Amino acid sequence: MMLHMSSLYEDELNRLIKEEKAQIRVLKKQGTKSAKVETLQADIKFLETELKHFQSALERFRAKPVQPTPSQNASSSQAS
């Protein structure tokens, strides 16, 4: 399995997940059991799901063989 650099989108999603987890830790230390914590937990779940879907799509894209475009086929057959 080849390792790829993460995309800017993946980096941003990971950053948002970390920020929201840190915010939950702060709220819990303050003894807060509010709707804010529940909202943050739902946001994290959404972001983690989005990240998994994006990474899955990227893996399919990266695994797909490269097909020449019709213009590349025409120019290579004319050169022969």
N, C-alpha and C positions, 0 to 999 in steps of 0.2 A: 504494500500500500504506500503510495507516494504521499508525502506531506506537502501541503500547499500553504502559502502565506494566507493569513486571514484577510478578508476584505475589510474595507472601511465600515461597511454596514455591520459586519460581524463584530468588529471592534466596538462600534457604538452600542450595539445591543448588549454586549458584555459589560460595557461601562455603566449603562443604565441599570442592569441587573445588580451589579455590585453596589451602586449608589443606593438603590432602594433597599437592599438587604442591610446596608449600614444604617439607613434611616430607621428601619424596623428595630434593629438592635438598640439604637438610641431611645426610641419610644418605649421599648420594653424595659430598659433600665430605669426610665422615669416612672415606670409603673402604669404606663398608658395602655389601656385595653379598649381602644376606640375603633370606630369605623375606619379611621385613617390607616391603622395596621391592616385591617382586612382588605382595604382598597389596595394598599401596597402589595400584599400577598397575591391578590388577583392580578395586579399589573406584572409582577414577577413571573407568574405562571404563564401569562400571555406572551411576555418577552422571551421566555425560555422556549415556548412552543414555536414562536416565530423564528427563533434562531435555529432550532432543529429542522424546521421545514426549509429554511433558506440553505442550510448546509447540505441537506439531502438533495435539493435541486441543483446545487453547485456540483455535487459529486456526480450526478447523472450527466450534467453538462460536460464536465471534465472527462468523463469516461467515454463520451460519444466520439466516434472516429471523425476526423475532419474530411468533409466532402468538398471536392473542387466545385467552384461556382460555374454556371454555364459559360460565362465570359472567359474563364480560365481554360475550359475545354476547347472552346472555339479557337482561341489564340494558339494553343499548343498543337491542335490538329492542322492549322494553317501553316505553322512553322515547319511541319514535316514534309 
